[in-house]
Amino acid sequence: MLSAGCTYIVRKSEQQLYEAEGVDVIAVEDDKINSLGKVRQWIIDNAKEDVVIQIDDDVEKLSYMFKQSTVYLTESQVIDELMRISQILIDLELGFASLSMNPDPRRHVSEFLWKAITGGICWFNKKALRGRYEQSLMKVDADFMMQEILYNRICIVPDYLCLYAKHDTNKGGNNTNKDYVRLVENNSYLKSKWGRYYDFDYKTNKTKILVKR
């Protein structure tokens, strides 16, 4: 999606593989970033920038949310949108923005949502951020969204953008040790933590955040 201008956070055991591709790399000890929650929080804690944008390695492209046609973003348009959302967070003094994992043009009614099941691309405004990632959870993005809704009241979800990614298909990373038993355990924990505001539909494999905004 981006040919340059970004930094890859990788495990030290994979450092040479990434460097051989000619990309900018920061290598971290494997056990410090061996889950999605760990790597997200490590980047937030260690990045020097005020606003940090994290793009998952399975994100392929973006398009605008049009009901009649599909218009894919060029690289320059992607950069413009990344900067636009960053500035919105700064202006509104909010901590978190992300894209919906389930974009659906048929249900599109607004350019922005204030909550959703998000991931893929995340913006973190460190000066206003209140949540913190629980490093052992499978559903870390949903838990983090709930924290930000609790403390900052809303999150920014640019629903005019469609995310294209290969969810749960990459080997390693957050897919390591991901199985049904662990999924049930994690959902039970989140249900006990967030009560009636969290649910999970096992038939559709979709998380539900039941907070009205």
N, C-alpha and C positions, 0 to 999 in steps of 0.2 A: 504493500500500500504506500509506503514511503521508501524511497531509494536512498535517502541520506538524511542527516540531521538528527538522528536519534541514537540513543545509547542502549546496547543490549546488556541486561543484567543476567549473567549466566553462572552456572556452577563451575568451580575451578576444574573439575574433572572433564568439562566440555569446552574449556577455554580455547584450546588450540583449534578445535573444529570451527568455532565461530571466527577466530582471527584469520583462519585460512580463507574465509569469505570476504575479508577486507572491511569488516564492519567495526565500529567503535564498541569496545567491550569493557565492562567492569566485571571481574571474576570474584566471586564470593565463595567462602567455604561451603561445601555441599550441604552440611547439616543446618546452615543458617537460612537457606532459601529452598528447602526441599518440600515446600507446600505452597499453595497459592497465598494463604494468609501470611506466611512467613516472608515471602518475596514482596508482597504488597507493602507490608509494614516496614521491611528493611529499606525499601526505596523511599518511603515517606520520611523515615527517621534520618536517612543519610544524604538525601538529595539537598543540594545547596539552594535550589530555586524555591521561590515562594509558592508557585503553582506547579505541581507535578502532574504530568499526563502519562498514564500507563496504558500501553496497547498490548493486548495479549498476542502471543506468537501465532495463534490460529486465525487471526483476523485477516481477511483477504481483500475486502473493498467496502466502500460505502456508496449508497445511492440516496437521492432525495425521495421523500415520501409523496409520490404522485399516484393518484388512483387510476389514471388512464395510461400511464407509460412508466418506464424505468429509465432514469437518468443517472448514470454512474458519475461519481466525482472524479475530477482530475487530481493529480497530486497537489497542485497549487490550491485547488478548492478545498482539499482535505486540510491543508495547513491553515487556510483562512478560517475554516470551521473550528479547528482545534483552538486557535487563538481567540475566536469570538466567544466560545463558551468559557474559556479562561477569564476573559475580561468581565463576563456576566457575573461569575462567582466573586471576583474582586469587588465589582460595583455594588453587589447586593450583600456583601460580607457573609457569604455562605460557604460551607466547607466542601461540598461534594456534588459532583455531576457525573452522569454516566448514561450510556445508551441502553435502550430496551433490548433484551435478549429475544423478544418475541414480536418483532414489528409486524403490523398487519394493516395494510392500506384500507381494508374494508372497515376497520374500526377507528380510523384516524379522524379525530375531531378537533385537535388543537396542536399548535406548534410545540408547546411545552407541556410536560406532565410534572407533577410534584412528587411522585413516587412511582416505582415500577420494579419489576424484576430485571436487574441490570447486570452489566459486565462487559467484557470485550474491550471497551475503551472507558477509562475512568479518569476524571479530573479531581485533584485534591488541592484545595486552597489551604495551605498549612496554617495560616494565621487564624482562620475561622473553624478549622476542623476540630471536631469533638470526639468522633468515634475512634476506636482502635481495633485492629483485626485480632480475633481469636485464632491463634495459629494452627490449631489442630482440627478445626471444623472443616467439613466438606462445603457447607453452604455459607462460606465466609462473606460473600458479597451481599447476600440477603440479610445476614446479621448486621453487617456494617451499615446498610441502608436503614435498618430499623434504629440503630443507634443515632444516626444523623437526624432521622425524623423526630426522635425523642428529644434531642438536645437543640437542634437548629430548626425544628418544625417542618421544613421542607428540604427537598433536594431538587436539583435541576436535571430533568430528563428531556433532551432535545428530540422530540418525537417526530420532527420533520426529517430525521436521518434514519436510514435503514442500515443495519449492520449485517454483513455477510461473514460468517465464521463457521469453522468445522468444530462444533461443540462436542466435547468429550470424545474426540477421535485421536488426539495426539497421544503418543506413548510417553510414559513417565510423567514428571511434574505432578499436577494435582490429580491426575488419573491413577497414580500409584495407590494400591490398596483400596481402591474405590469399589465397593461391592454392596449388595442389598442390605446385609446385616449392618454395616457401618452407616448406610443411608438412614435406616430406621433409627439407629442409636442417635445420630445427629439430629434428625427431625424431632425425636422425643425430647432431646435436650433443649432445642429451640422452642418447642411448645411449652416446656416448663419455664423457660426464660421469658418468653413474650406473651404467653397465655393465648387469649382469643384473637390476638392480632397477627398470629402466624399460623399458616396451615400448609399442607403439602398434598397434592393430588397424585396418588401413586398410579392411577390409570393413565394420566397424561404426562406424568413425570414433570409437573410444574409446581413451583413454589408460589404461595399466595401471601401477599402482605395486605392484611385486612384493616388498614388504617385509612379513614376517610380524610381526603384532602381536596 
